[in-house]
Each structure stands twice: as structure tokens, then as C-alpha cells.
Amino acid sequence: MTDFKQLDDYLNYLRAHGRRESTLRNYSINLNMILRTLKEGGHPHTAEEITADDVTWLNLVLSERVTENTRSQYLSMLTVFVIHYTGRDVKKQADILFNDERVPSKTPFITPEQFAQLYAKGSETDRMILVLGAYMGLRRMEIARLKEEDIHGEMMTIYGKGHGPNGKVVTMVIPQRVRKEIETYRRWKEAHPFGHEGEYLIESGRRHQMLRGISPDAVDRRMYRLAEDLGIEFAPHSLRRLFATTLYYEAGVDLITLKNLMRHSKSSSTVERYIAPYKKFEREASEELSRILGGALGEL
């Protein structure tokens, strides 16, 4: 027996479906510790109430106790427990990036021309998301959580991934185009016939409903639908990749500055996840080699 009836019921379910006793003992000890940590920290400890914010807090607490690999396993264990009762992937919703994780190599890059296509076809909310992702490199979680009070004239406060109760907090300059887009988007929200809550910058709503803040998953769904309509291959990190590769390859921004703009702790993360996979210089070198050798062969 554990300290939590819901956990006992979950373990009995696993036992009835053939899980080994050694596995059940591992789940019992670790999940009991996880739920107790949440409870003692004043956070919900039932599957129905545990949210992405609780997982983010738990990740911070565990970072002071266990290795990153163990922490990731604990969060996965908790997530499976929550999924069993609710179907919600709270670890994915928390959008926590561990140091050994990489942007999948299959994550597609989009070109500036494709970005322009997406922008032209998108709704007012789609356009605001696109601009925040491509012009400022914001993650989907950062876009969804961005509040009106986080915008101060030409500056924006971003609550990103990292340690601390609010994650890694940074202040960024808002590019002129983004400021213009924000003002346009605010006017659109103010004119919405059913009103809007006003706490978050990005808001959406069904027909005949007030506009409200949206989740990171909703950000993904909007972008996927938009890209699919245009036949553009797209993934959540595509806008962030566009931000990084355009600054590095086209604007000539150095790696240290780019690392800071990407809010990475190490330049290697920027290179391995965003710059190296694009292989622009390699493609250009290969094309130049083909041109030179092709010219030489043409003389024979």
C-alpha cells in the first residue's frame, strides 16, 4: 500500500494486466515519492488535477536531488500515471528540454518564402504566432504563456525553460515588425464581437465565444493545419529554426550572439540543434565543387 489510494488503484490495474512485481515495486516507490513531493509542496497530487505547471515545478525540485536522466524518467513515470486517468501528456505540455534531447533531425526547415505563404494565408492569431516564432525565436510554450503585462514598450519579458520558479527569465528587444503586429492584433481583439479576456497576448475562441488564452498544443494545431492547407512540411520547431538559420546564414550574426538570442546555455546546443542540420555551407561547397570539376571535364 502507498500513501495514495489513486496510486494503489493504478498499481492494481497494472498488476491485473500482467506487470512484473519488480516493476510494480519500482513504480510504487518512485510514484509515491513523486506524489508526496507534489503534495508537500502544495501542488495537486491526483491525476485529474496535475498540470504542466506542476510538472515544471517538480522538474525544478528534482533537479536538486537526482541526475537529469533519472529526473526525466521520473517525469515520464508521472506522465504515464496521469495519461492513464486523463489522457493528458503533461510532460509534453510542460515542454521541458533536457540537455541530452535534440530537435529531431526530421524536423523540417521552412524557407522565408514558405513563411510568407503561411503568413499570407493565416488568420490574425496565426499571423501573431508566426511572427513571434520567426522574428523572436519563441517556443510554443513561451508564445502561449506570453501575457500582456510581459510587454513593456519595446521590451518583452520571456519566461522560458530553465531553473527557477519561473524558468529562465530574459528580457528581449521587440523588433519593429513584431511591435506593429502586436498593435494590429490588439486592435483585432478589441473589435471582437464577443470580447476577450485580455490576460494573454495570444487569444482564440470558437464561434460566438469570448477570446481566451490558448495552450501550447493549440499553438501546434493551428500551425499544423495552416501548413497542411498549403502543402508545407512543418513541425513546432520550424519557426525557431527559421529564426536561427536566417540570423546565422543570411544576417551573419556570430554564434555567441545567436546563442544568447536563442536563450541557450551553450553554443554547442545552437550549432547541433539548429545550424549544423541545415548544412547550407556544405550544400554550397558541393555545388561549387561540381561547377569547378564540371568545367574541368568540359575541357577534355
N, C-alpha and C positions, 0 to 999 in steps of 0.2 A: 504494500500500500504506500502511496505517496501522500504528499500534503494537499493534493488537489484531486477532487472527485472526477473532474473532466479528464484529467490526465490518466487516472485509473481506468476510466471508461475507454479511453483511446488505446491504452496498453492491452486491455481485454479484447478489443477489436482486432488488434494486430496478432494477439495470441490465437484468436479464433481463426485467423487467416494464415496460420502456419509459420509465423515468425519464430525464430530460434529464441530460446530463453536467454542466451548470452546477449543477443541483440536487444531483447526487451530490458535486460538489466542495464545495458548501456543507455537506452532511451530513458529508462526510469530515473537513473541517477542524474543524467545531464539535463533532461527537460524539467525535472523537479527543481534543480538548481537555477535554471533559466527563469522559470515562472516565479520562483521565490525572489530572485533578484528584481524582477519587474515589480512584484508586489511590495517589497521592502522599499523600492524607490518611488512608490506612489503611482505606479503605472498599472494599467489594466493587465490581468493575468488570465482572462478567459479568451478563447479563440475568437469569439464574436466581437470582442472589444479591442483586441490588439491591432494597432495601426502601424503604418510605415514610420510614423514619428517615434513610436515606442521602440521599433527595431533600430532606428538611428541612435536613439539614446542608449539602448542595450549594447550596440556595437562600440560606442564610446566607453562604456563602463568595462566591457570585456577586454578592450584594448590595453587596459592597465593590469590585466590579470593573466591573459593567455597569449599564445602566439597568434599571428594573423591567420595561419592555416586552421588552427583549432577554432578561432573565432568564426571563421567562415562556415565551418562545419556545424557549429552551434546554431548559427542563424539559419542555416539550411534545415536543420532538425526542427527548429521552431516553426519555420515556414511550412513544412510538411504537416505539422500538427494543426496549424491554422487552416491550411488548404483542406484538410480532412473535414473540418466543420463548416467552413465558409466558402471554399473555392478561391480564396484570395491569396495571391503570391505576394506577401508583404515584403519579402526580401527584394524582389524585383521592383516593387513600388518604392522602396526606400532608396533604390538606385545607388547602392554603396559600391564603390570601385575599390577593389583590393589591389595591392601593388603587383601581384602576380597575374592579374587579369589584363587582357589586351582587347582592344577593339577588334572583333573578328575580321580575319582577312577578307571574308566575303562581303563585309560592309562596303557598299558601293560608294564611289566618289561621284559627285554631280558637278557639272561644269557651270560656269557663270551663265551660259546660255540657257541651260536647263533650269537654273534658279529663276531666271527672268520669266520662263514659261510658267513655272509654278506660281510665281507672284502674280502674273497677269490673270491666271485663272482662279486664284484663291479668293476666298471671302475676306471680309475685313479682319476677322480673327485669324484666319490662315496667314494673311499678309503680316500681321504683327508678329506671329510666331516665327515666320520665315526670316524676317528682318532681325529679330533678336538672336536667332541662331547663326545666321550668316555674317552679320555685322559685328556681333559681340561674342560669338562662340559660346553662348549659354547652352547648358544642358537642359533636357526636357524637364527635369525636376526643378531646376532654377527658374525656368520660364513659368512653370505652373505656380510656383510659390512666390513669384515676384509681386510685391504689394505696392500699392500707390504710394505709401509712406516711405518706400525704399528709393523713390525717385526724387532727387533734390536738384532741380535746375539742370545743370549739365552733368551731374554726377548720379551714379546708381550704386546702391549697396547690394551686393550679391551674397547670398547665404548658400555656399557650395558644399562640396564634400570635404571632409576633414575632421580633425579633432575639435572638441569644444561643444558646448550645449547647442550652438547654432551652426556647427560645422565650420568650414573655413570662410571667414567673413572678409570680403575685399570690397574696395570702392573702385569703380571703373568710370572713366570718362564716357559719356554717351555720345556717339558720333552724330553729326548734324542730321544725317538722313534718318537715324533712329528717333531723334527728338521730334522731327517732323512727322514721322509715322505715329509716334505716341500721341501727339496732339490731334492728328486726324482720327485716330482710333478712339480717343476720349470723346470727341465730338459725336462720333457714330454711336457710342454707348449712351451718351446723354440724350440722343434723339430716339433711342429705342422706345417703342410704344408701351412696353410693359416694365420699363425701368431696369435698373441694375443695382447690385449690392454695393459696389464701389470699393470693397476692401482690396481686391486683387486687380492687377492691371489686365490680365487676360481673363475674359469672362465669356460665357456662352450660355445658351438656353434653347430649349425646344420651342416650337411654335406656340405663341400665346403664353409664354412664360418669361418671368424676370431673368435677366442675365446673372449668372453666378460664376464664381471661380471654378476652374476645371482641374482635373487630376493629371499627373504626368502621362498616364495611359491614354487619356483623352487627347493629349497633345500628339501622341504617336498615331492614334487612329485618324485624326484629321489629316496629318501629313501623308500617311499611307494611302488614304482614299484619294487625296488630291494627286499624288504621284501616279497612282494606278490609273486614274482617268486620263492621264497624259502619256501613259506607257513609259514612265521614267522609273528606273530601278532606284529604290530609296530605302534607307534604314535610319533609325533615330540619330545616329552619329554623322549622317551625311552632311548636315548643315555645319556641324562643328569641324568636320574635315574640310569643307569648302573654306571656312574661315581660316584654318591653319595653312592650307596649301596656297591660297591666294596671297596671304601675307608673306609667306616664305619664298615662293617661286616667282610671283608677279610683282609684289611690292618690295622685295629684297630685304625684309625685316630679318635681323640676326636672331640666332637661336635663343639667346638669353632673353631678349625682349619677347620673343614668341612664347617661350616657356612661361613668362610672367603673365602674358595676356591669356594663355590657356589655363592659368592657375594650377600648373603642375609643380610638384616639389623638385623634380629632377628633369634636366634637359633630355635625358635618355628616354623618358616617357613620351615626350613630344616627338622625338625622332622615330621611335619604334612604333608608335601607335598612329601617327598622322603623316609624317614626312616620308619615311622610307617606303611605306607601301605604295605611295603614289608613283614613284620611280620616274618622275619627269626627266631628270637629268640622264638617267640610264637610257630612256627611250630616245632622247635627242642624240645621245652619243652613238647609239646603234644606228640611227638614221644617217648621221654624219659619216659613220664608217661605211655604210652601204653606198652612200653617194661617192665617197672617195675611191673605194675599191671598184665600184661600178664604172667610174670614169676611167680608172686604170685598165680595166678589162676591155672597155670600149676602144682603147687604143691598139689592142692586139689584133 
